[in-house]
Amino acid sequence: MKAENIGAEIQRIVQCRVLWDKYSRDFYSVDASSYIVKPLVIVFPRNENEIIKILKFALKKNIPVTPRGAGTGLVGSALGKGIILDLKYFDKIKTYPNHVQVGSGLLKGTLDKKLEKNDKFFGPDPSVGPYCTIGGMIATNASGIHSLKYGSVIDNLIGVRIITSSGKAINFPSESRFSNKILKIINHNIQKKFPHVSKNSCGYRLDKITKKTDLQKIVAGAEGTLGIIISAKIKILSVPKRKILIILSYRNLEQAVIDSAKIVKLEPSALELIDKKIIKHIKFDFPIDIGCLLFVEFDSNIEKSKTNLGKIIESARIVKTLTKKDEVKKWWSLRNSALGFSLRGITPNQSLPTLIEDATVSVEKLVLLVDIIKTISKKYKLDIITYGHAGNGNLHIRPVIRNKNKKLMKKIAVEFFSKVIEIGGSITGEHGDGLARSEFVKLQYGNYVYSVFKKIKQEFDPKNILNPDKIITTKSSMTKNLKI
């Protein structure tokens, strides 16, 4: 069917805005990832009933449906060839003492401002936090710089309401027959098959589901493949009264990650790393021999933690010690600008593809991950930019690819993912599978776990219309539809 025919048919069954003009289709063909996929129609539903009508129409016509928040994802999760559901109007918010009930289209920046008035906050804080939606954060199991202490979305998700591909509204957790059916599919021994890491956005997080009251966690990281997220109940916390941020300078990455394994034992609220290729864009008089920085923050037991930190950082220099709120915020904004700083040095014939940029290992194995990065850099004669969440063992790794060589990208990815899995890591800690990594989900988990994933998908979406070829796929999409 042609876009205009599908758009006209949808417009007859719903009252909301429906677009299929060239400009709108081009606009929604991209997001913050390296990919471009042109949809047929974009719909802006305003209530559940309209979503149900659209899904039933799509099911009848066998048209893919991809939910979309703010399009800040880095792996193409919000891109699709069929109907795009822009959920911007699902932005309600209701606050309670220890949680909030929010719509999936609510911007995190809006939530933050609301919570600040009551000295509360939502733990996960990705670097693009103000601009991403809660639904998008759930769909990718987003994290951020303070996930070391406050967890990823999956650790803060209390409840969720979704609509499945058949148009059925489901609340999780619940005592429904469907809940019982899903729980039976999940073998408790499956937990042993998952990587032992503090952050993981690869596949369906069945390892987090041990009882019926955990079932809401099945949609965290599911990328809209199981249902359209309507609303969520999420945990909120009281803002810490004090914070201290200590900036440490190291000569190389190896020293920094070795110390990271020691520092996490002091229970910091954040432990972040940026390498010298990013540091050079920060206006500050750093040591000449600097190789990387560690950002270490404590928001409890501050004096004791500061003293203990000094005892274990023999190979580091203290560059800054910050306690004033504005200064702490300023330096965190510099860390959050790491991706932007990375892009500054890229020439027109180079690219920084978002393919292998999200690996996670246990923090004790970070030094092995750094060794893998160095081996690939040397083998393929590549500059590699490294930054990220050292405390979680989650580094963002950006090889600078010359001449935008797709074959080289795929070769590096296969080699890198295999080595990460070999040392017990996850191929993605917070950004998800999307177009970049879905073909490697089976490699990550093996045949048995992957077969369970397929059963889960079948129960929620038997006709495979919800964001198809994300997480469960037989296709290779890593280097297909790249913008470069």
Disulfide bonds with the S-S distance in Angstrom:
none
